[in-house]
């Protein structure tokens, strides 16, 4: 992709402009072709379409498009999200879509395995091209589901300043943007320098400020009252070792029996949307020495900060691989133990304060290269890209479990064994500077709270080096017969290396933290690749063959980790007349495990899931099997109270033994551009993906359900032994090679531009996706699950059968009015194994959702003004029983803000 040719391409791609015959380079090919003639299904989004919405980041906008799935990472993910915005295509995950900027790779976020779209300023974007089928044969690994190529503004010759502000109807989620751009030519237009800067903020939202999220529901019974809040409470809960009764401390040495009225509403201190801030600077320059040597350079830098808050740390014991006690226990000899035996307790440490996370990411990408003509139509583009991302996380008010044990006088007789016997020994505290002996079931003094907490510091760094040489000629030779076209050839070479290092806080590594455990990690790989493309126009301007073109692409890759592989794609493009075109593609894909999947350290998280022994009735016909297994573990399911209600401690991490995944994609479609309806373009495309040996992790709910129902007892090996209080201690969900995915669907796309009067015009676009099937095999050679029309209610993506996004703009002289509509089809809730039904759950499905946005625009001389309202009718996110937010943030995150209004003003001079 020409890094400096955006000016020409942007003119052609603007929806308001009439179609032109100028040849361009569209994502999916390294050869030029006329507009609308690509065999690849490519969707183009213009800068104007993005700016007419309320989107403050590209990720927020892409969530609207039907082809973009919900398995990425939205800004609303406040538990484990890392403060990034990642996208995907067709619900294949963000790791299987390749994000390019001006046709070249860019640095991914150091803490995740995706390009953070928060770092790409919306005002700098000229257009976005989305290749909606595989692209591994041309662009290399990661392009399994497709490619998103973000084209930035270049060759600017004017100055522009843009200001924007917005706020929700609730007075929060405040957003602000200030951007400026200046470009100028020099040496009589042979060179250009363009400078860009942007600062934007997006406010956070507290869960308590949204009525639907103010009290998280924890159970979903067929009848009766659901549970709300957490069973780990600030007052502390202890199990009477003599009777087994659950007791709650009154803070004065007395207790009352625990009931659901004691449950803690953790949403009071939790955010449902992150606060984000991004500062971006970029510079772009090129100079045409002559037609053979045109050096160029591009430098991009962004500093992104994210802040979020969660309720105070819940503490019930150490988590594998910590050597500390698996259950927080009050020793029999403690002055605070009135039962004469060791007593197991849990407590939410509100005395330490809510957990406050601050993330800072610095991302650099530097590109240098040259392009030009070689000889007789042959062109070259040689470049080197260096990218780096540095991520720092600071988490305040984390609990130090070792210090909490010391403060309560607990000494393990075997310090290496989490199941060790214990004694009361006050010297474990008095011997430590700053330690204050404390009652574990009473409020802590300020000095004790200070000793019991710490600020966690984590660091990660990612580096990318990419050397690329591309050579192409769109007119190598004419086919030797009448109506034959000009053969095009492109080929190139690429060398890429990626490295990752992650350094968690030493207290976290040691297992002393009450939060997510992690380990050091690091590693990398390099790959050498060659690729080629041939385009053969068999017939042009012939009878029943206005255009008949075949295209072949291939790529050979040699990885330092897995050896070599070959991928290819073939396509045919046939237009019998100029009004209609038929197209088809067939290709293979390949993805090697990325550095995170290979070398990522082990870490503990708390994904949404539930202990089977706490919800036996929900298993229907399999309830008896679950009941029997729980009884075999000594659990009375009638009285059992899980400490991590709605969440299960889960250990994840890399796996150096992973093998690559491979797939195949084909598409068949037609494009209609009738002469008798000028400005109309409509297309229908059927697509099908198959992916084998998939790299991923099983959800903890899948592992637990298959083990406890007996459907797949091999999964039981991933579940660690329960604690002495019969609680789940951890589930292992490391990256592994799983089974296969088969998915297919139909895209219906329409664009229409019509001049109504000499003063009025109308632009309409509509993108609709009909999901035909989404089948997944979670383990090799295992059972196939049908996820079509299903929503993973415990946290994860949704697969609506129908989704749609429409945008219509009426332009009257300098005024414009834009209406936008989004539809997400209804879905049945699924836990990864089975659907919920009216017989197994109180609520089990989500209805279809419509949302509506409007934007008004006005141009006054050099000024452009816009005012808009998104979610015009304040549509609330539908209830989803995720045990954390009362909705599914991946599918419905854009509705969390509620009704939102913005104003924007820009000037060009």
ABEGO torsion letter per residue (X at the ends): XBAAAAAAAAAAABAABBBBABBBBBBGBABBBBBGABABBBBBBBAAAAAABABABAAAAAAABAABBAABBBAABABGAGGBBBBBBGGAEAAABBBBBGGBBBBBBAABABBBAAABBAAABABBBBBABBAAAAAEBGAAAEBBBBBBBBGBABBBBBBBBBBBAAGBGBBBBBBBBBBBBBGGGABBBBBBBBBBBBBBBBAAABAAAABBBABBBABEBBBBEBABBAAEBBBBAAAGBBBBBAGAGBBBBBBAAABBBAAAABBABBBBBBBBBBBBBBBBABAABBBBBBBBBBBBBBBBBBBBBBBAEBBOABABBABBBBBAABAABAAGBBBBBBBBBAAAEBBBBBBBBBBBBBBBBBBEBABGGBBBBBBBBBBBBBBBBBBBGBBBAAAAAAAAGBBBABAABAABBBBBBAAAAAABBGBBBBBAABBBBAAAAAAABBBBBBBBBBBBBBBBBBBBBABABBBBBBGBBBBBBBBBBBBBBBBBBBBBBAAAAAGABABBBBBBBEEBBBBBBBBBBBBBBABBGBBGBABBBBBBBBBBBBBAAAEBBBBBBBBBBBBABAABBBBBBBBBBBBBBBAAAAABBBBBBBBBBBBAAAAAAAAEAAAAAAAAAAAAAGBBAAABBBABBGBBBBBBEBBAABBBBBBBBBBBBBBBBBAABBGBBBBBBBBBBBBBGBBBBBBAAAAAAAAAAGABAAAAAABBBBBAAGBBABBBBBBBBBBBBBBBBBBBBBBBBBBABAABBBBBBBBBBBBABBBBBABBGBBBBBABGBBBAAEEBBBBABBBBBBBBBBBEABBBBBBBBBBBBBBBBAGABBBBAAABABABBBBBBBBBBBBBBBBEABBBBBBBBGAAGBBBBBBBAGAAGBBAAAAAAAAAEBBBBBBBBBBX
